[in-house]
Amino acid sequence: MNYDSILFSIDGGIARLTLNRPDRLNSFTDAMHAEVRDALARVRADTSVRVLLLTGAGRGFCAGQDLADRAVAPGAEPVDIGASIERNYKPLVLALRALPLPVVCAVNGVAAGAGANIALACDIVIAAKSASFIQAFARIGLLPDAGGTYFLPRLVGSARAMGLALLGDKLSAEQAVEWGLIWKCVDDAELAGTVDGMLQHFAGAPTRGLAATKRALLLAAGNTLEAQLDVERDLQRELGRGDDYCEGVAAFTAKRSPRFTGK
Ligand code: T3D
């Protein structure tokens, strides 16, 4: 598939996906969704990939759905946005969560509507200080989708989730860190270098162990303690049979740096 709305590359174990409609703040069209789906399928199928970066081109990260596609002439049939969610946003959020590797989101500018919640679906979110998060749905008569009603209360608690979702106010990147919505924010000029350092780290990390860690943490949201202890036992048993665990122990014993293969 040719990509017009995204940039995508795989190199040295790192997949980079950039939303690339900067004049529309990288808002999503059906075509962009199809391209992102295709790229994520390639990430999933390529066993050399050990980390995925999601970011945006230009001054914004993503402004959610392209609203130019949603204007309805008076008297015309409204777009079935439930169908759009089923076809586009739900599979996207689930695909990001299911990827068996860390997904790093570099929020380079404003993240609004579904754009904010797609960022929250990623595993580690690093934002530029000038970036912001806006549950813009309240401004146009919708509710937070793309997982917003799931992620927000879990990340920042019910009171702040309600405030963000009902008011649709802009949350600065620094406040987002303070509230526990995202991992960290850095000066704008440091975003690329900070993110690159993290990508290089993950490209040499024990990928299967990280995939199991991600899976266990995500399962915890719906599990009892006992069920979760079982999850940990079963995943740990598999990891204990892996090359990276052997290498980790050997490197520790020999007092050298480990060379993980991700196997
Ligand atoms: O429909 C379905 O399938 C269901 C799913 C829904 C998911 C959703 O995401 S609904 C929420 C949609 N998003 C929004 O409501 C956000 C709309 N955008 C904004 O509120 C503002 O643009 C921002 C607060 C994000 C940024 O403001 P600002 O002042 O920095 O930039 P701007 O001037 O508003 O935007 C720059 C350009 O991008 C501008 O175009 P222009 O005037 O230069 O030609 C603006 O129209 C365009 N743009 C920004 N967001 C969108 C957009 N164009 C289309 N769709 C957008 N979402």
Residues whose N, C-alpha, C, O or C-beta is under 5 A from the ligand:
A	BS01	T3D	D23 R24 L25 S27 A63 G64 Q65 D66 L67 A68 I81 S84 I85 V110 A112 G113 A114 G115 A136 F137
